[in-house]
């Protein structure tokens, strides 16, 4: 069986002519065979909305105009940038730490020398069932579970989790920057709803910019991490409601109450099970979620943002769904991909773009 090519410097198999290729890291213990890492959906399994059903609204009028394809690109911000990628992995800088994590989209070879990849502080292996840092390898010295980071002026904790994530999804920086700009120039306090809010970085960015924020996540652990981040940044007095509840149940109740929001961010998983055994399938339940979100947008709404990960679909699928959902509302639906561009070891040398997710965003104009 043909072996998958490893990271730069990893031992190679014999070439076509039969000659043996030199292993530049001879004597180094072999890399453990990684078990499949938990997906992002598994991370937020407890944050899955209940499969509550109500009929979709019948809408009339013209669909919003469209801008496609739109590629929203980030070179990083604050304490984060993507250094290099390739061979199914990515090399990232998070504050003082250089980190290697799996990345299935990185189909090419790394562009930087093997020595750069070897000088890492942490690498996710996924070779044990331990919680916390047990699935990470620390080549230089053992590191604690958390460390301070800053993005877009907000302090929070990076975190070595057992499911390969580090407490923040940096591909969302482009959405957060857009939201921050909208809040700051609104001339009034905008109400922001952050569904599947995870560790709360987006909520803190919005609140720091002047928004009144409602953060919803059904995971008690994630809500706890979000509150830790709020305390780290000394932002306890900012107007943030932390709601530990199913996202769908929450927005259906808000619809009945007549509550309204100016910006809604929704970042649902592809599949999962809720705390009471509810099953969520993105392709089955997303239409209703967007439909309810449309109903709780304010008359002067600034935007509805959807991000979708790890789904076998074109961005056109969620693009057309968003246009149908916003039929009669005017405005524009722009859809495409979020990408992070490699920035080298200095954070400035542009390289290849790594696709991370699909998105669709409605804006009033």
N, C-alpha and C positions, 0 to 999 in steps of 0.2 A: 504494500500500500504506500502511495506517495505521501511523504510527510509534509505537513504545513511548514512553510518557511518561518523561522523564528525571528526574534528581534536582532538588530545588527550585532554581529559578533557571536551569535549563537552557533553552536556546532552544526555544520551542514552535512548533508549526505554526499556521496560520491557524485562527481559530475558525469556528463554524458560519456566522456572518454574513459571513465573509470578511475581518474586520478582522485586522490583524497584531498579534501579541502581542509586547510588548517583551522583549528579552533583557537581563536585569539584569547579565549578565556579558559585555557586548559587548567585543570585543577580545581575549578570552581564547582561547588556542589550542584548537581542537576536541579533545574527548576521543577518544583512539584507540579504534578499534573492537576490542573485546576478543575474543580467540579463546576458545573454550570452555575454561574452567579444568579442570584435572585433578580428577577426583572424589576423594573421600576414599579410595575403594577403590584408586585408582591410587597414592595416596601410600604405601599399605602393601602394594603388589603383592608385594613380596618376603616379606611376613609372612603369606602365605596358607598354610593348612595343606594337607598332602597329602591327596588323596582316598583315604584308607585306609578299607577297609570291613570291618566285622564286624557280625554280626546285632545288631539292637536287642534289648535285654532284654525278656522277657515279664514284665510287672508285674501284680500283683494288689492288691486292697484299694481303699479309697475314694480318690478324688482329693482333693487339699487343698481347703479352702474357698477362696473367692475374694473379692477386693476389686477391683471395677472400676466405672467407670473411675477411675484414680488419676492426677491431674495433679501431677507434682513440679515445683515452680516455684522459680526462683532469681532474686534481684535482683542477683546478683553476689556477689563476696567478695574480700577483700584488694585486689589491684591491678587487678581487672577489674570492669567493668559495661557493660551495653548502654545506649548513650545514646539512640539513635533508630533507626528502620528504615523502609523504604519504597522503592517503585519498584525492587524487586529487589536492594536493597543494605542493609547494616547499618552503623551508625556505632558503634564500640566504643572504650572506654578501656582501654588496657593500660599500667598504670603511668603514665609521663609522656607516652605517645604516644596520640594520637587517630587511629584507623585506620578506613578504609572497605574493606569486602570484599563480594563478591557474596553474595546470599541470596535464593534463588528463592522461599522461603516468604513473603517480605515483599511481599504483593500490593497493599498499601494505599499511600497517599501518606505521605511523612514528615510528622511533626507539628511539627518544629522549623524555624526559618527557614533559608533558603539560606545565610546568612552563617555559621551554625553548621557546616554541612557543608563549607563552603569552608576553614574553619580546621583543616585536618587535617595530620597529620605524614606519613601514608603512605596510599596508595590502591593496591589491587591492580588492575592493568590486564590482565595476561595477554596482552599484545600482542607478545611476543617469545618465542623458544624458549630464552632464556638461563637458566642455572641461578642459584640464589641470589636476590639482590635485583633481578635484571635485569627481572623482570616487575612491579616495583613502581614507583610514581611518588612522589617525595618533594617536595611543593610548597615546603616551607620551606628545607630543607637536606638534603644527602645524609646518610643514617643508616647505621650499621654493621649487619651482619647480625644481631647478637644484642644483647639488653639485659636487665638483671635484672628479675625479677618475683617476687611472693610471693602464694601462695594457701594459706589454711588453715595458716599458719605455716611453710610450706615455700618455700625459695628455689629458683628455677630460671631458665633463660634463655628469654625470648621469642625468636623467630627468624623473620625474613622469608624464607619458603621460596618456591620457584618454583611451588608448587602451591597457593598462596593461604593456607595454614594458617600459624599463628604458634607452633607448638610446644606447644600445649595446647588441649584441647577443653573450654571452660568450662561447657558444658551438663552436664558430668559432676560438677560441684561438689556437686549434691544427693546423688549416690551416694557421693562421697568423704566428705562430711560424715556420712552415715549410717554408713559403714564406720569412720570415725575414732571415732565415738561407741561403736560396738559393741566395738571393740578396747579402748578406754579403760575401759569398765565390765565387761569380761569377767572380771577377776580372775585371769587366766592369759594367757600369751603365745599369741595366736591365730596360726594358720598361714594366710597369705593367698596365693592364687594369682592372678596378674594376667596373663590371656591377651591377646595383641595389645596389649602394654603401652605401645607407642609411646615417648614421651620420659620415661616413668617418674614423672610427677608423682603419680599414684595410689599407686604403690609407695612413694614417699618419704613421702607422707602416712600410709600404713599403718605403715611402719617407725618413723616419728617418734612415732606413737601407742603403739608397743610391740609390734607384730606381727613375726613372722618371715615374710619375704616371698620369694616366688619370682616373678620377672618374666620373661615369655616373649615374645619377638618375633623373627621370622626375619630382620629387617632389621639388618644390621651397623651401618648408619648410625644407625638409631634407638637401638640399644643404646649406641653411642658418645655420642649426645646425652644419654641417660639417665645415663650415668656422669659426663658433664660436670655435669649438674644435681646429682648426688650430691656431687661435689667442691665445687661452688659453695656448697652448704649445709653443708659440713664434716660430712657424714653418712657418711663412709667406713667408720666402725666399726659402723654399724647392720647388722643381719642381713638382707641382701638378696642373693639369688642372681640374677645376670643370665644368662639362658639365651638364646642365639641359635640358635633352632631352630623348625621348623614346630610350630605349636600342637597340631595333631592328633597328630602323631608323639609329641610330648612327653607328652600326657595318656594316650595308649594305653600308653606305656612305664610311666608312673606307675601306671596301673591294674594292669599285670602285676606291678609291684613291691609293690603293696599300699599305696602312699603315700596319705595322706589330708590334706585341707585343711578349715579351718573356714569360710573365705569364699572363693568363687571369683567373680572378675569376668571376664566374657568380652564382647568388643566386636568381633565379626568383621565383615569387609567383606561387601558384597553379592556381589561377583564379583572374581576375580583369578587370577593365575598365580603359583605358587610358584617358588622358586629353581631347582628341577629340572624345571620345566615342568608341575608339578601344577596342575590346574584346580579352583578352588573355586567352587561355586554355593551361596549361602546356603540357598535353598529345598531343595536336594538334600542338603546335608551337615550342616545345623544339627541335625536330629534326632539324628544319631549323636554330634555334639559334646556336646550336652546330656546324652545318655545316658551317655557316658563321665564327664562331670563329676559326674553323680549318683553314679556308682560310687566316685569318689575324694573324696566329701564325708565328713567324719568323723561318728561317731555323735552328737557334740555340735555339729554344724555350725550356723553362725549365719546363713548366707545364700548363695544362688546368684543372681547378677545378670547379666542379659542386656540388652544395648543393641543396637538395630538402626537403621541409617541408610539413607536413600535406597532404600527398598523399596516396591513397590506392594502394600501389604497393610495391613489393619487391625491394630491392636495385639492384637485378638482372636486373630489367627493364632498369634502367639508366646505369647499367654496360654494358649490351649488346649494348645499343645505343651508348655509348661512344666508345666501341670497333669497331663498324661499322663505326662511324664517323672518327676514326683515322686509318682505314684500310690503309695499305701501308706506314704508318709513322714510323713503328717500335715502340720500347719502350714497356712500361708496362701500363696496366690499372688496378688500384687497387680501389676496391669499397667495401662499407659496411655501417657502422653507426658511427655517432658521439655520444659519450656518455660523460656525466659529472659524476664523482664519488663523492659521499658524502664525506665530509672531516671533519665533526663535528664542534663543536664550536671553536676548536683550529686551524682549517684549515689543520690538519695533520692526523686525525684519519679516516682511510678509511672505507667507508661503501658501500652501494649499488650503482650500476651504473644506471643512469637515461638516457634512450635513448632520443635523441633530434631531430635527422634528419638522412636522407640518404645522401650519397655522392658518387661521382665517380671522380677519378683523373687520368689523363694521365700524365706520365712522360717519358722522352726519354730513361731512362734505370733504 
